[in-house]
Amino acid sequence: FSTAIAITEQPVSASVPVGYSFTLRCRAQGRTSLQYQWFCQYQSNCCLIPGATNPDLPIVAEQTQLYTCRVNDLHRNAVFSDWVKVEVHQCVARGLPPRLWQGEPVIVLNPSEQRVEVGQPLQLQCAAMGVPAPSYQWYRNGNLLEQQKRKKLWIPHAKVSDSGTYLCCASNSHGEHWTNAVDVHIGEQGQPTSLCCISPGVSCKIALLVGNNRYQHHPNLLAPVRDVFELSRLLEHLGFQVVSLLD
């Protein structure tokens, strides 16, 4: 009777805001009538959920937990479903998830810009809600990073070639959502950032940007400060070392 029970629908993991209500589902087939019993695990404690004896388990999300369902028949055969994770986000920005949310991915944590020394670890992190729980894929400069498929991007020993613009795609059966793009700068400690040392045979590109918005006979301007900031980022991407002066 080792194959007397077959699970035909496994429960699926979810990533939801605190207080969200939804249902985990498990379905099975057997040679006799079947009985269901759900279990949960928080940290290292696994326990039976009293009264959870139906194929559907209604949940009001309170804390991140693991769940599994045991199915047994009248001959004492029993199988367990896959363990699934219900990740609960305690702090979610106002307006998230959107009204009439159907479980499509919603980004709740964007990665942040990083400056890392050569040889040091690089870590970027993002998070998304979704039902089913989203899968993740990181990109650098628009190129897919084959090994980076988790919420946390981890490179133990960063190289100069790891510099670039990173973003992550969170996707599930309802669609996909992209994080903000962030710049990652990899360089050795102490390396000059505003001026470079000119060595024989080595070219050095320096850009001097001057933004002035205080003219004696003209109202103050707003654009020069913004333009200098945006041009600085653009020129740095093109390999220039930028010196910016205002007023």
N, C-alpha and C positions, 0 to 999 in steps of 0.2 A: 504493500500500500504506500510505497514511497512517493508515488506520483498521484496519490488519490486526490490531492487538492492542488489546484493550479490558480495562481493569482492572475486575473485577467486585466485588472486595472490597478496600477501602483499609485499611491499618493505622491503628490509633487511638492517640492519645496516652495516656499513663498518668502517674500521680503516686503513687510507691510509696516504702516505707522501704528503706534500704540493705540489701542482701542478699536482697531479695525476688526470687523466681523467677516468671517468666511468659513468655508467647509473643506476639510480634508476628506478624500474619497478613497475607498478600497473595495475592490470587487474580486470575487473568487468563484470557482466552480469546483464541485466535488461529487462524489458518488452518493453521498447522503446529504441531509440538511447540514448547513454550516452555522457555526457560531463565531462571532467577532468580539475581540477585546482590544481596546487601544491602550497603549502605554506611552508615557512621556519621560524624557530625561532632561534634567536641568543640572548643569555642571556634571558631577559624577553620580548623581542620585537618579536611579531609574525606578519608576513606580507605575502601578496599574492606575488607570483613570476610572474612578468609581462611576458606574452607570454607563460607561462608554462602550456599549455592546451592539452598536449599529454599524453598518458599512460606512455611514457618513458620520464625521466627527465635527460638530459645530465648534468654532473657536472664536473667542474674543481675545485678540492679541494683547498680552500683558508683558511678557518677557521672552527673550530668545530661548527656544527649547527645541529638542529633537523629539520626533514622534515615530512610532511604528504600530502596526496592527497585527495581532495574532489571529489566525483563522484555524479553527479545528472542527473535526467532524465527529460523528457518533462512535467512530472506531478509535478515538484518541489520537488520530493523526493530526498534526499541527504544522503550520508553516507561518513564517513571519514575512511581512511586507518589507520593502526597503525602508531604511531609516531616512526620514526627511527632516530638513531644518526649516523652522519658521523663525526667520530673523525679524526682530521687532526694533524699529527705530524710535527711540524715546523722544528725541528732539528733532522735529521736522518743521521747516519754515512754514509760515502762514500761507495758505493757498495750496499746499501740497498734502495729499494728491489732489488733482483737479476734481471738480464736481463730475459726477457720473463716471468716475474712474472705472475702467474695465480690466485693469491689471496690466496695462502697457507700461514699459519702463519709464520711471521718473527719476531723474538725477537728484540726489539729496546731498551729495558731497562731491565737489570738484577738486581736481588736483591743484597744487600750488606751485609757483615758479621755484626752481631750485638752483643753487650755486654750490657745486661740490668739487672738492679737490680730486686730482687724479689719484686713483687707487682706493678712494673711499667709497662706501656703499651709497648707491642712489636708490631712493624709495619715493614712489609716487602713489597716491591713494585716491580712490573714488568710491562711490557707493550709489546704488540705485534701488528703488523699490520696484516690485513687480510680482504678478501672480500669473504664471509660475515665476520663481526667482530668476532674475536675469543672468545670462552668461556674459562674460566680459572679453573684450579684445582690444589690446593696446596698439597704437600706431606711433611711429616717429617720422616726421617729415612726410606724412602721407603713406608711408610704407608699413605694411603689416608686420608685427613682431611675433613670430611663430610661437615663442615660448612664454609670452606674457598674456595669460588668459585668466588672470585673477583680479580681484579688486585692487590688490596691491601689486604694483610693478616693482620688482626688486632686482637690482644689479649689484652684486657684492663688491666688485672692483671696477669703478667707473673709468672709462677711457675718454680721451678727447673726442673720439669718433661717436661717443654716446651723446654728445651735445646735439641739440635740435629742438623742434617743436613737437610736443607729445599731446595726445588726446586718446580717449578711450570710448569705445562703443559698447553700450549695454543693450542686450536684445533678448526677447523671448518670443513666444508664438504670436503675440499681439503686435509686435513691431520693434523698433529700435530707437535709442536716444543717445546723443553724443554729449560728452562732457565739454567744458571749455578747453581751448587749446592753451598750453602753457609752455614757456621757454625753459630749457634746462641748459645751464652753462657748466662745462667741465673745464677746470683749469688748475694749475699748480698754485699752491699758496705763495703769496709774495710776488706773483707775476703782475707787472704793472698793467693797469687797466686804462689809464688816461693818456699815457705817453709810452712809446716803445723805444727800445734801444736799437739803434741802427748799426748793423754789422755789415762789413764788406760783402757784397753779393746778395744781401737780403733786402727785399723791398718792404717798405713800411708805408701804409696808407693811413694818414691822419686827416680827420675832418674837424674844422673849427666852425661851430655854429654860434651865431650871435643873435639873440632875440631881444628886441627893444620895444617896449610898449609905453614908455613914458617920454613923450615928446613935449617940448616946451610950448608949442603952439598948436597942439592937437590933443583931442580927448584920448584917455587911456585906451589901448587896444587889448583885446582878449586873445586874439588868434596867435600872436608870436610865441607865447609860452606853450600853447598846445602844439604848434607846428614844430618847435624845437624838440619837444618830447617825442613826437611821432617820427620826425626825421632821424633822431638819434637811434631809435630802435631799428629803423630801416637800414641805416648806414652800418650799424653793428652787424646786422645779418649779412651785409655785403663784404664784411671783413675789415671795415674801417675801425680805427680807434678814435673815439669821438671826444672832443672837448666842447662842452656847452657853456655858454655865458649868457646871462640875462641882465638886461638894463646896464 
